[in-house]
Amino acid sequence: MKYTLPFGGRCQTVGMLACLSLSCTAFAGDSDIPRGTLTVDHDWVRVGEKSQLAWKIDYPAPVTTVVKVDTPNVIKPEKDLKMKVRVLGASLQKLKNNSGNGNNVDGVDSSNYGNVLRGIIDPSAGIDDEIRGLATYLPIEVLWSLDGAAWTQIFYGLQNSITPGKVLLETKVTNDSKVNFGAHGWRDGAWLPIYSTAVASPNVVVLKNGDQIPPNVTALNGGTIAGYLKPYIDTVNKTVKVGERDLILMMELGETDTKKAAFDLQDLLLLVTFE
């Protein structure tokens, strides 16, 4: 692609770009950033003249050229690569319930019929938990395994302890190695089952850039999208929007019935990048 750009004033060196009629190469640490060269046809440009700038841009190859996802969702690199893993969201929740005693900040709940009969007045009815559907976050543990080895922890915590841009795992993976990810949540004093890419389940999906959101997930297709997921979803076309060398993993950890609204594949969101 060529651009003609006029340079005014006295003789100006095109070397302001540190090129001086040579090729300039852009380097970056992130493989999703396009690289290329800029070639200039003059060392100097006189007043009133124009210089020809020739751009050559090399875009990163899609993830499908370097990684294969085998059934059910096992990730298999097809060359030696660097893998980076980020946790973007971990929001397994549990709705509060009053258990017959009220659960507001004052210990009384206006939706409790027993309290109404006893004439107990809820002074904080305006923030009634039952009416507003408040929920608490539950701990989540994120795991990974290489070539069938035992699970290793990547993350443990709540949604408020996540830094989305932080790389929690950076490692080298080799050609034809097998990478799996798993996760489970802690609820009612016990661990829920582990859902993973190694076992076929509607609770786990692995998607690349441009893939369609699973049509059976009514929450996502209906627009009920968590804030941490929105930057990675094209809400108009209902497709995934990530880098060319990224895979996004979405997991449902607390519900198994795909017909329920609670089944939204937003309990855990992982971003896996290959370089």
C-alpha positions in Angstrom: 0.0 0.0 0.0 1.5 3.4 -1.0 0.8 6.8 0.5 1.9 10.2 -0.9 2.5 12.6 1.8 3.6 16.3 1.2 6.3 17.7 3.5 6.4 21.5 3.6 9.0 24.0 4.9 12.7 23.8 4.2 14.5 20.5 3.3 13.2 18.0 5.8 14.7 14.6 6.4 12.4 11.7 6.1 14.8 10.3 8.7 12.5 11.8 11.4 11.2 8.2 11.4 14.7 7.0 11.8 14.5 5.5 8.3 16.7 7.5 6.0 15.6 5.7 2.8 16.1 2.3 4.5 13.4 0.0 5.8 11.9 0.6 9.2 10.6 -2.5 11.0 8.2 -2.2 13.9 8.8 -4.6 16.8 6.5 -5.5 19.5 6.3 -8.0 22.3 2.7 -9.0 21.5 2.3 -11.2 18.5 -1.2 -9.8 17.8 0.3 -6.5 16.8 0.9 -6.2 13.0 4.5 -5.9 11.9 5.9 -4.5 8.7 8.3 -2.2 6.8 8.2 1.4 5.6 10.3 2.3 2.5 11.0 5.9 1.4 12.2 6.8 -2.1 14.2 10.0 -1.1 16.7 10.8 1.6 15.6 14.5 1.5 12.6 16.3 0.2 12.7 19.9 -1.1 10.0 22.5 -0.6 7.0 21.7 -2.8 8.1 18.2 -3.6 6.5 15.0 -2.5 7.9 11.7 -1.3 6.6 8.2 -1.9 6.1 6.1 1.2 5.6 2.3 0.6 4.1 0.3 3.5 4.3 -3.4 3.7 2.2 -4.8 6.6 2.3 -8.4 7.8 -0.6 -9.3 9.9 -0.3 -12.2 12.5 -1.5 -15.6 11.2 -4.8 -16.8 12.8 -4.6 -19.0 15.8 -5.9 -21.9 13.7 -2.7 -22.0 11.8 -0.6 -22.7 15.0 -3.1 -24.4 17.4 -5.7 -27.1 17.0 -8.6 -27.7 19.3 -9.4 -31.4 19.5 -12.6 -33.0 20.8 -13.8 -32.2 23.3 -11.8 -29.0 23.8 -8.2 -30.1 24.2 -5.8 -27.5 23.0 -2.9 -28.9 20.9 -0.1 -26.5 19.6 1.2 -27.5 16.1 4.5 -25.8 16.7 6.7 -24.6 19.6 5.0 -21.6 21.1 4.8 -19.4 24.2 1.5 -19.5 26.0 0.1 -16.8 28.2 -3.1 -17.2 30.3 -5.2 -14.4 31.9 -8.3 -14.6 34.0 -10.7 -12.0 32.8 -13.6 -12.8 35.1 -14.5 -15.2 37.9 -18.0 -14.4 39.1 -19.7 -17.6 40.4 -22.5 -16.2 42.6 -25.0 -17.4 45.1 -28.3 -15.6 45.7 -29.0 -14.7 49.4 -32.1 -16.1 51.0 -33.6 -15.2 54.3 -34.1 -18.7 55.7 -37.2 -17.4 57.4 -35.3 -14.9 59.6 -34.6 -11.9 57.3 -31.2 -11.1 55.8 -31.0 -7.3 55.5 -28.4 -5.3 57.3 -30.7 -5.0 60.2 -31.6 -8.7 60.3 -35.2 -8.2 59.3 -36.7 -8.8 55.9 -40.0 -7.2 54.8 -40.6 -10.1 52.5 -40.7 -12.5 55.4 -44.4 -13.3 56.0 -43.7 -14.4 59.6 -42.3 -11.0 60.5 -45.3 -9.3 58.9 -47.7 -11.4 61.1 -45.7 -10.5 64.2 -45.9 -6.8 63.3 -42.1 -6.4 62.9 -41.3 -3.5 60.7 -38.2 -3.6 58.4 -36.5 -0.2 58.7 -34.3 -0.9 55.7 -36.9 -2.2 53.4 -35.6 0.0 50.6 -32.5 -2.3 50.3 -34.4 -5.5 50.8 -32.2 -8.4 49.7 -35.1 -10.5 48.5 -36.5 -7.7 46.4 -33.3 -6.7 44.8 -31.9 -10.1 44.3 -28.5 -9.4 45.9 -25.9 -12.1 45.6 -22.5 -13.0 47.1 -19.4 -14.0 45.1 -18.0 -17.5 45.7 -14.4 -18.6 45.5 -13.2 -20.2 42.2 -10.1 -22.3 41.6 -8.6 -22.3 38.0 -6.4 -25.2 37.0 -4.3 -26.3 34.1 -2.6 -29.5 32.9 0.0 -30.3 30.3 0.2 -33.7 28.6 -2.1 -35.4 31.1 -0.2 -34.3 34.3 -1.9 -33.6 37.6 -3.9 -30.3 37.8 -1.8 -27.2 38.8 -3.5 -24.1 40.2 -3.4 -20.9 38.2 -5.8 -18.8 40.2 -7.9 -19.0 43.4 -10.1 -16.2 44.6 -13.1 -13.9 44.0 -14.0 -11.6 41.1 -12.8 -8.6 43.1 -9.2 -10.0 43.3 -8.8 -10.3 39.5 -6.5 -8.0 37.4 -7.6 -8.8 33.8 -4.4 -7.6 32.2 -2.2 -9.7 34.5 -0.6 -12.8 33.0 -1.0 -15.6 35.6 0.7 -18.3 33.6 3.4 -17.9 31.0 5.1 -21.0 29.7 6.4 -22.7 26.6 4.4 -25.4 24.9 5.7 -27.7 22.2 4.4 -29.2 19.0 1.6 -31.7 19.6 1.5 -31.2 23.4 -1.9 -31.4 25.0 -3.1 -28.4 27.1 -6.2 -28.6 29.3 -7.9 -26.1 31.6 -10.3 -26.7 34.4 -12.1 -24.9 37.1 -14.6 -25.4 40.0 -16.2 -23.3 42.6 -16.7 -23.5 46.4 -20.3 -23.5 47.6 -22.1 -24.5 50.7 -19.0 -25.8 52.4 -17.8 -28.0 49.5 -16.2 -27.9 46.1 -18.4 -28.2 43.1 -17.4 -30.6 40.3 -14.5 -29.7 38.1 -15.4 -28.8 34.6 -12.6 -28.9 32.1 -11.6 -28.9 28.4 -10.7 -32.6 28.7 -14.3 -33.8 29.2 -17.2 -33.1 26.9 -19.7 -30.8 28.6 -21.9 -27.8 27.6 -20.4 -26.1 30.7 -17.2 -25.4 28.8 -16.7 -23.7 25.4 -13.5 -22.7 23.6 -13.9 -20.0 21.0 -11.6 -18.0 18.6 -12.0 -14.6 17.0 -15.2 -14.4 15.0 -16.9 -17.5 16.4 -20.6 -17.4 17.1 -21.8 -17.2 20.7 -23.5 -20.6 21.6 -27.2 -20.1 20.6 -28.5 -22.0 23.6 -27.1 -19.5 26.1 -30.1 -17.2 26.4 -28.4 -14.8 28.8 -25.7 -14.0 26.3 -28.0 -13.8 23.3 -30.5 -11.8 25.3 -27.9 -9.2 26.2 -27.4 -10.1 29.8 -23.6 -9.9 29.5 -21.2 -9.4 32.4 -19.1 -6.2 32.3 -15.8 -8.1 32.0 -17.1 -10.1 29.0 -18.4 -7.1 27.0 -15.1 -6.0 25.5 -14.7 -9.5 23.9 -18.1 -9.8 22.4 -19.6 -8.2 19.3 -23.1 -7.7 20.7 -24.6 -6.9 17.3 -23.4 -10.0 15.5 -23.2 -12.1 18.6 -19.6 -13.1 17.8 -16.4 -13.3 19.8 -14.0 -10.4 19.4 -10.4 -11.3 20.5 -6.9 -11.2 18.9 -5.9 -13.5 16.0 -3.7 -15.5 18.3 -6.2 -15.7 21.2 -8.6 -18.4 22.4 -11.3 -17.4 24.9 -12.6 -20.1 27.3 -16.0 -19.6 28.9 -17.3 -21.8 31.7 -20.5 -22.3 33.7 -19.6 -23.7 37.1 -22.8 -23.4 39.2 -25.6 -24.7 36.9 -26.0 -27.8 34.7 -29.4 -27.2 33.2 -28.8 -25.3 29.9 -32.4 -24.2 29.8 -32.2 -22.1 33.0 -31.3 -18.4 32.9 -28.5 -19.1 35.4 -26.7 -21.1 32.8 -24.8 -18.2 31.1 -21.2 -19.5 30.7 -20.0 -16.4 32.5 -18.8 -17.9 35.8 -15.3 -18.0 34.4 -13.6 -16.3 31.5 -10.0 -17.2 30.4 -8.0 -15.6 27.7 -5.2 -17.8 26.3 -2.7 -16.2 23.9 -0.1 -18.0 21.8 3.1 -16.3 20.5 
